[in-house]
Amino acid sequence: MTSGLLEKSRARGATALRGGRWHPSPYLVFGALFWVVMVLAYWRVPMCCDFGQHAAVVERLKANLLHPRHPMADLPGAGSPYYSPYAVAQGLFARLTGLAGWEVVKLTGPVNLLILLTGIGRFVRTLTPHRWAPVFALYLMVVLWGTRMAWWSGYLGLMSMTGNLAYPSTFAIGLTFWIWAWTARLVRSESTPLRQYAGVGALTGLTLLIHPITAVGTVIGMAALALSGRATHPQPDPDTGTGTQTGTGNKYRHLRTWGLALVTAAVVAAIWPYYSVFSLVGDQSVDAIHRQLYHEMPARFWLAAVLGLPALCLRWNRDHRDPLVLMFALDLVVIAYGWVTGHYTYGRILGLTLVPLQFALAVELTAARPWSRARRTLGVAAVAGALVGFLTIQAGAVVPRALDPVGFDQPPRWPTYTWAARYIAPGDVVLTDGYRPTRSLPAYGPNLVAPAWPDPALDERERSRRLSAVHTYLAPTSNRAQREAIARLYDVRWLLLTRGQRLPPEAVVVAWSRRTGEVLARVNGGVPRKA
């Protein structure tokens, strides 16, 4: 008998040793692999689109950390929302390392991706304990969109991530997943120190400063989780010990704790010295450029809607206060508000609006078996939909042209402007109306006569006057007196002319691009800087 007990003890010890051996989770393996592949894909795409704007912000902060000038024009920069804590940290890093603004922004991409991936893992684990659910959620988030390109800041399909990984919106979305995970933990905890609520409020305030429109989606998710938590984790009835009603005292406690989080977020946002985030409420300066977000929405998002809505319906049938259901419904209300009122900027949360659809589907696909016929059908449709999304839109992001046997759409490959920037001293003013140079050239330090984008720090009427001056200068009918008056008014030192634009007689050509045919010329006493 003693021998038998010893054998059982040894067996238990061996099992404990085997059980104590660490094994990486599927998400750690596939998440790390995704990080490597995505960073390589992102690294091969040159500066394009909004990248130059964010690099210009870092350049201005590098030049003057406490009182930066306007990101793209020779104007005061006070009140510009581009000067967020995220940008200031980048500017400080640029000052400490001596790196150029565009180099710092490029290096930020892999860091943002790491924050995003870890945040996704943390949040999905609050929805289900299944080890494969975060893997499915990540894959569906980056491929399950639609069959028309959705390339915008805050849209995290594979293709758009090759360009926007370094943007503040990506960092803010990564923080959002962490905030949602933290909120879910607070909601489910019986007793949590108040400092935890203050902490999640501070992180929310930071997100609000970094990317205000993403913070709208952040708060919507927090509200959905809080409402769901009170419905799905009721307090015992004090008389019976088994009731399902939430006591009045507990309601007051919820008001106090989440009120503390709200106040902390507001205080963090209010004390930021570079700009007032609350001044953006009702601001319409960027609504016009966001109207296009509401165009062709079915083509851009139909795969997520068709496959994600059944998964949300299953969750709604089980719990009418399911957090993902509430999150999706509240997101739709905000998007509809943007459309009805003309505040189209609220359409920026469309990227986060797909998350409940994609993550609900991921959770359903990792549910315990046996599956019903409906769930098996949904699984087959999800696989087919993910393949369609990948092959029609997203594949070119990770399949280089040299290895592409099909001819997938590739990320944009804008020309660089180092050939021009090497001659232009930081702070010199350049007059150009080219689509790409107005968005890229400020990344190297020069200023523009007219910024490409609206900015609350610059009155839109002044920006319109500057745009009109640029058009007048470059018009074939302009005369030398008009051009010289504009050059003196805005201290123009350089022209960057696109192919086909007329070179004024008083301008002196300094360089040109073989790839684009663009010409750099100096005017009004412009002097090329020494190499």
N, C-alpha and C positions, 0 to 999 in steps of 0.2 A: 504493500500500500504506500509506504514511504517512497519507494522507487517511482511509483506512478505519479505522486505529487511532484517529485523532482522533475520528471519528464515534462509535466504540464507547465511547471515554472519556467523551464528552459524554453519551451515553445512560446510562452507569453513574452519572454525576454527577447527572443529572436524577432517576434512580430513587432515588438516595440522598436527595435533597432531599425527594422525595415520601414516602419511607419514614420520614424523620426527623420528619415532621409529626405532632404529637401528636393522637391520637384518643381520646376517652373510652371506657372499656370499657362494655359493655352494663350491667354491674352498677352502675357509677358513675352512669349516667343513670337507670336504673330505681330504684336504691337512693335516690338523691336525691329522685326523684319520690315514692317511698313515704314517705320521711321527712316531706316537706311534707304529704302527704295524712293521714298518721297523726297528726302533731302537731296538725293542725286538728281531726281527729276527737276526739283526746284532750282538746283544749282546751275543746271545747263540752260535755263531760260534767262536771257539778258533783261536788264531793266526795261520795264514797260508800264504803261497805264499810270496808276497812281503812285508807283514806286518813287518816281522823281519828286513828287510832292513831299513824301515822308522823308526822303533823303535831304531835301532842301530844309526841312524843319530842323533836322539834326545839324546841318551846316550852320544855321543861324544860331542855334544854341551853343555850338562849339565856339563861335565867334564871340558870343556874349551870353553867358548862361543865365544871368539874372534879368537882363533887359534885351531879349532877342528882337530883331527887326521882323517885319512881315516876312513870311516864308518865301514869297515869290516876287516881291516888289520892294523898291527902296522907300519903305514907309514904316511908321511905327507898328510894332507887332502886339501891343498891349490889347488884351481881350480876345486873342485868337484861340479858339478851342483846340487847335493843333498842338498847343503847348501844354500837353497833359503830363501827368507823372511818368507815363511810359516814355514819352519823347524826351523829357528832362533827364531820365536815367540814361537814355541813349546818348544825349548830348554830353553828359558828364563822362560817359565811357569814351566818347570820341576825344574829349579834352585830355583825358588821362593817357590814352594810347596813341594819340596823334593820327588815328585813322580818319579817312574821309567819311563824310556823312553816308554816302552810298555804300561804303564798305561795312559800316556799323549796321545799317539796315539789313544788308544781305546776311550778315552773321546772326541777326536776330531770328531769322526764319527757323532754323533747327531748334532753337530754345522755345519758341512759341509752339512748335509742333510737339515737343516733349510735354509742355504744360497741357496742351489740348488732349493728348493721348492719355495721360495719367488722369485728367479730369473725367474723360469719358469712362474709363475703367471704374473710377470711384462712384460715379453716378449710376451706372448700369447695375452695379452690385447692390444699390439700394432698391432696385426694382425686382431683382431676382438673384438667388444665390447660384444659379447655374454658371459653371466655369466658362462655358463657351458663349454665353450671351454677349459679353463685351466685344468678342471677336466679330460676331454677326452684326452687332450694332455699328461697329466701325466700318465694316465692309458696306453695309447698306447706306450708311451716312454719306459715303464718298461716291457711290455709283447710282443710287436709286433716286434720280431726279426726274428727268424727262428725256425727250429726244431732240431738244433744241438747246443750244449752248446757253448756260446761265453763268456768266462771268461777271462777278461783282464782289466788292469788298463785303466780307461776311458770308459769302456763299462758299461752302466747303465741299464742293465736288472735287474729284481728282484734278480735273483740268484747271479750275480756278485756283486751286491750292498751289499750283506751280508758280502763280504770279503773286498771290496775296498772303503767303505764309508769314511774311515779316510785317504785315500791317497791324495797326493797333486793334482792329476788329477781331483778328484771329486770337491775339492775346486775350482780349476781353471775353471771347467765347470760351476759351480755355478756362479762364477764371469763373465763368458762368457755371460750367459743369462742376467745378469744385464747390461753388456756392450752393448749388442744388444738392449736392451730396451732403454737405454740411447741414443744410436746412432739413433734409430728410432725417438725418440723425437726431437733430434737435427735436423734431416733431415726435419722434418715436420714443424719446427718452422720458422717463417718468420724472426725473429731477435733474436739471442741468444748471450749473452755475450761470449767473447772469452775464459773466464775462464772455461766455460762449456766444450769447446773442449779440453782445457788443462787438465781438470779433467778426461774426458774419455780417453785421451791419457795416463795419469798417471796410471789409472787403467789397461789399456792394457799393459803398461810396466811392471806392477806388475805381471800380468798373464804370461807374457813372462818369467819372472824370476822364477816363481813358477813351471810352466810346459810348456817348450818351444814348444812342439809339439801340445799341446792343443791351444796355442796361434796362431798357424797357422790357425786352424779352427776359432778362434776368429776373426782374421783379415779378413778372407774370408767372414764371416758373416757381418762384418762392411762394407766391400766393396760392398757386394750385397745390403745392405740396402741403402747405399749412392747412388749407381747407380739407384736403383729403385726409391728412393725419388726424384731424379732430373727428372725422366721420368714421374712419376705419380703426381708430384706437380709442374707443370711448372709455370713460372713467367708471369704476364700479359704483353702484348705487349705495350710499352710506347706510341705508336701512337694511338692505338685503345682502349687500356684498357682491351681488351678481348682476345688478342692473346694467342698462346700456345708456343711461342718460348722462350727459356731461354736466357736472355741477356748476352752480353760479360762481363759486370761488375759483374753480379751474378756468372758467371763462375769463374772469378778471386776471388770472395769472397769465393767460395767453395774451390778453391785451397789454399787460405790463411788459412781458418779455419781448414780444414782437414790436411793441411801441419803442422799447429801448433800441432794438435793431434799427428801426426806421429813423429815430432821432440821431443815432450814431452815424448812419449813412449820410444824413443831411448835414451834420456837422463836418464830417470829413470833406464833403463836396464844397461846403461853404468856405472853409478856411484855405482852400487852394488859392495862391496869390496870382497866378498867371492869367486866369480868366474866370468868369462867373458862369457856371454851368446852368444856373437858373435863368440867366438872361436869354438862353436859347429857347425857352418855352414860348411857343407862338412865332418864333422866327421863321420866315418864309423864304429866306435868301437861297436855299438849296432845294426847295420843293420842285421847281421846274425841271431840274436835271434828273430828278428821281421819278418823274412821271412814267418814264419808259419801263420802270420796274413792273408796272401794271399791264404792260403790253405782252401779249402772247403767253400769258401765265399757264394756260392748259398745256401748251407744247413744252414748256420748261419744267413743269412739275407733275405731269400726269401719272408717271410711273409710281411716284411716291404716294399720290392720292389714291389711285386705283388699288394698290396693294396694301397700303397702310390703313386705309379707312376700315376694311373688314377686321383688321387686328384691333383697332380702337373700338369698334362695335362689340367685339368679344369682351374687351375689358369693361366697357360700359354696361353690358349685360350682367357682369359679375359685381360691379360696383359703380353706382351712378356718380360717385365722387372720386373716381380713379384719377390720380394726378396727371397722367398723360392726356386723358380725355379733357380735363379741365384746362390744362395748358394749351391744348390745341384750340379749344373753343375761345379762350380769352385772346389768343393770338389772332384768330379770325376777326374778332371784334375790333381789335386795334387796326388791322389791315383795312377792314371796311371803313373805319373812321377816317383813315388816310385818304381813301378814294372819295368818300362823300364830301369831305371838307376841303379837299385839294391840298392837304398836307401830305404830299406823296412821300415825304421822307420816311414816314412810318412803314412804307413798303420795305424798308431795309431789314425788317425783322422776318421777312419771308424765309431766309435761310434757317433761322431757328424754328420757324413754324413747322418745317418738315421733320424736325427731330422727334416730336411725339409719334408721328407716323412711322418713321424708320425704326425707332427704338421699340415701339409696341410690336411691330412685326418681328424684330429680332427676339423679343421675349417669347412670343408665340412659337417661333420656330425652334426654340430650345426647351419647350415644355416637355414634361415627362410623357413617355409613351405608355400605353398605345394611343395613337392619334385617331380622332374621328375622321370620317371621309372628308368633311369640310376642311379640317386642318391639313390633311394630306394634299388636298387640292390647292389650298393656299400656299403650301410649301413648294409645290411644283411651279405654281405661278410666280412665286417670289424668285426662284432660281432663274426662270426664264426672263423675268423682268430685270433682274440684276445683270444678266448677260446682255440684254438689249441695251440697257443704260451704259454699260461698259463699252460695248463694241460700237455704238453709234456716236457717243460723245466723249467718253472719258479715257479710252484706251491710249490715245495719242499722248496723254500726259506722262505715261510711264514706259511707252514703247518708242524708243528713238527712231527717227526716220531711217537710219541705216539698217535697223533690224525689223522694219515694218514691211511685211509682205502684202499688206492690203491697201495702204494709203490712208491711214487714220488722220483725222484732223489733228494738227499739232498746235501747241501753245504759240502765241504771237512771238515773233523774234524781231523786235524793234532794233533799229540801228543805234549804236552808241554815239555820244557827242563828245567823246574825249578829243577828237580831232579839232573841235572848235574850242573846247574848254581850256585847252593848254595855252591858248593865247589870251584868254579873258581873265583879268584879275578878279578875285572874289569881291562882290559888291558892285562891279561895273554893270551898267544897265544895257540890256540888249532889246532891240525892237524886232519882233518877229510875229507872224500870225500862223506859222506852221503848226499843225495839230500835234505832232510828236515833239518838236523842239520846245514848245511852250510847256509841255509836261515833263520833259527830261532835263533840259539845260539847267534849270535852277538847282538841280541835285549837285552840281559841281561848284556852286557858289555864286554864279551871276544872278542878277535881278532881271525881271521883265518890266516892260512898260505897263502891260496889262496882264494880271494873273489869269491863269486858265480857268480857275474855279472861284465861285463865290466864297466869301469868308466874312463872318460877322464882324471881324476886326476892320473890314474895309467896306464903307458905304457902297451899296450896289450902284448908286448913281455915279459915284466917282469911278468905279470900275467900268461902267458903260462909257463914260467920257474918255477914259483911257483906250478902250477898245476902238472907239470912233477915231481917236487920234492915230492909232496904228493903221486903221484902214485908209485914212486920209493920206498918211505918209506913203503907203505902198501903192496907192491908186496910180494907174498909168497917167492920169490927168493932173497929178500933183505937180506944183512948180517948186523951184529951189527955195524960194522964200518961205513957203508953207513948211517944207521939210525942215529947214533950219530952225524955224520957230518951234516946231514940235520937239526937235532934238535939244534945244536949249531948255524948254519947259520941263522936260523929263530927264535931262542930263544924259541923253542917249550917247553911248560911245561905240556901239556895235550894231550891225545889221546881220541877221541870219535869214537869207533869202532862199525860198524853196525853188525847185526847178521851174523855170518859166517866168519867174518874177524879174522885173526890170531892175538893173543895177543903176542907182542914181549916179550922175556924172561926178559928184563930189565925193563919192565913196571910193575907198581903196581896198581892193581884194587882198585878203591875208591868207585864206585857206579855202579849200573846197573838199567835198566828200565824193570819192569815186562811186560809192555805193548809191547814194541818194541824189547826187547832183546839186546838193545844197551848197551855198556860198556864204562864207563869213567875210564881212567887210567892216572896216573901221570908218567912223565919221566923227565929226565934232571933237576932234583932238584925241580920239581913242589911241592908246599906246599898247602894243602887245607886251604882255609880261614876259620876263626872262624865264627860260626853262629852268 
